[in-house]
Amino acid sequence: MKVTFIGGGSLRLLPILRGIFSEVPDFFRGGEIRLMDRVIQRAEAVGKMVLACPEYPAVGCDVIWTDDLDASLAGTDVLYLTMGARRQPEIAQAAFLSSRYGYFSSDNLSVTGAFLSLRLGRTIFDIARRLEKLSPSALMLIFANPVAVYSHLVNTHTKIRALGVCGGFANHRYDLTRLCGKDAFDPDWNVVAAGVNHLSFILRGERNGLDLFTEILPRHLDGRWTPPEIKGGAGDTVRMALLSLAQMYRRYGTLIFSTEFDGLAHVFPDTLLDWQKRSLGEERLFDFAAAGRAWNEKIRLGFEKLLAASQDPARVGWDAADPLFGRTASDITIPIFRALGGYGKMRIAASGPNRGAVRGFGDDMPLEYTMDIDGRAIRPVEDQYIPRPFFGLTASLAEFQRLVAESIAARSPRLFADALDAYPVHGFSRDRGAFFRGMFDLFSDLDPDMLSAKKYFDA
């Protein structure tokens, strides 16, 4: 298997590749890892560390690094795209601005996410267009947020098949276990979910033959239920999410599949907006310049550490719990690659055009739904729908993301303005124009043509 990693100098890749080597050693054997990065020194550092890691000799694939995009795409089987659009202090500024007007801010299912998509959208679109010519049968795996926007863009406007993959897939395997009273990850949950990325709903599920909704949850979520004690520093935050899930189950008989907060905020807006405001603190006391310096320094130190280690890999403590060099066995990439290689079927919720997977939606609507991956075959499971009363909310959020993707494809400021108006929070309210104008001013480095959409919201 030949796999191209765009953003091949990413600090997160080495632990994932070590995990793949350990869990699915045959996947790359006789194949090729291509690390493509515009900063060749970073890709080279990752490549040298891959060659030096203890799992590599058992795999023995070729590892190359390059800043030549076309060379990295030619003849590839899988394109793995991991790129980031977030920056500081811009992210903090967007969160404060959103809070001021009653919106939740994130890099995905939010107005902030729509603006961030303009930063990477055309680049991803152009990469897919080049892939059409150089390796038209390749599968594109998109890990960059907002995954639904980008996967719709690629699947609808090119011939390339793409999956928008969310690392939050593992969240339900924590959440469901915690709802049952134990603070642990349990891989034995088997669920079917549909919706939009970060706001999909569990339709049915089981664990070891017991039905989630008729046997397991009624036994645990009775009137005496309280969240278990949560280990680590995010205990209060996890507890809040679990209480929201329990409330949702008791009222609607369903659960959110993966509790990212920008999804949860559309069902429990007061709770999540209060949390966002508490997390941010007072804007007048926030040091935006310091936040920007700290963000850049963290990235600089990470790459500096990686580059130094690549010069002398023998000194690296491979077994240490180091986020740069340690091995991960839990990343979503590992079971996906196992399934793509034909070493076992995987059931996953991922984003793409609906195309009949979820009833009641048009074929081109960008949705997240459950599918089985088995080698090159990717098939949605049967009987997927949106539970009452969330159909309208889901349709509005999907239309919002569809219009963002269409605006990127057409490079149309009018379509981008339409996308913002389609966002269902505070629909067509008086203050929306002021909020959107503030966001245009904040993201002033983006494509000037797209930023001209600001005129549609003039007071």
Secondary structure, 3 states (H helix, E strand, C coil): CEEEEECCCCCCHHHHHHHHHHHCCCCCCCCEEEEECCCHHHHHHHHHHHHHCCCHHHCCCEEEEECCHHHHHCCCCEEEECCCCCCCCHHHHHHHHHHHHCCCCCCCCCHHHHHHHHHHHHHHHHHHHHHHHHCCCCEEEECCCCHHHHHHHHHHHCCCEEEECCHHHHHHHHHHHHHCCCCCCCCCEEEEEEEECCEEEEEEEEECCEEHHHHHHHHHCCCCCCCCCCCCCCHHHHHHHHHHHHHHHHHHCCCECCCCHHHHCCCCHHHHHHHHHHHHCCHHHCCHHHHHHHHHHHHHHHHHHHHHHHHCHHHCCCCCCCCCCCCCCCCCHHHHHHHHCCCCCEEEEEEEECCCCECCCCCCCEEEEEEEEECCEEEECCCECCCCCCHHHHHHHHHHHHHHHHHHHHCCHHHHHHHHHHCCCCCCCCCHHHHHHHHHHHCCCCCHHHHHHHHHHCC
